[in-house]
Amino acid sequence: MLFALERSTVAGRPALTVRGELDLSTAPVLARAVDGELTPPPGAFVIDLTPTAFMDSSGARELVRIAKKASAAGVALHVIAPPSNGAIRLPIDLLELGTVVPIVVSAAELPGAVDREARP
């Protein structure tokens, strides 16, 4: 699967959706894209890993770097990684990334998010 980043808005926040494999060769691409999105710093930012097919330690390390950079800039970062995506959740859970990177399972978990499906 080819790597691609899509800029969008998730729950009213600027976002990047990662498709394909987040690994040694693509983590620098994500780094450059996020650095561009955080300059100037937005109030909040989302990285959506829902369609990501694979993540190695380079991708995990990049998420930690991004979380630290966002925190230092005062940006509320959230990384969407649903439990149904085992290829992403396995390294996240094994490495306990949730202790450093703010992980949510869906956009509905974002603070102030509106779950449109749950509304009447």
Secondary structure as UniProt FT lines:
FT   STRAND          4..10
FT   TURN            11..12
FT   STRAND          13..22
FT   TURN            24..26
FT   HELIX           27..37
FT   STRAND          44..48
FT   TURN            50..51
FT   STRAND          52..55
FT   HELIX           57..73
FT   STRAND          76..80
FT   TURN            83..84
FT   HELIX           86..94
FT   TURN            95..96
FT   HELIX           97..99
FT   STRAND          103..104
FT   HELIX           107..109
FT   TURN            111..112
FT   HELIX           116..118
//
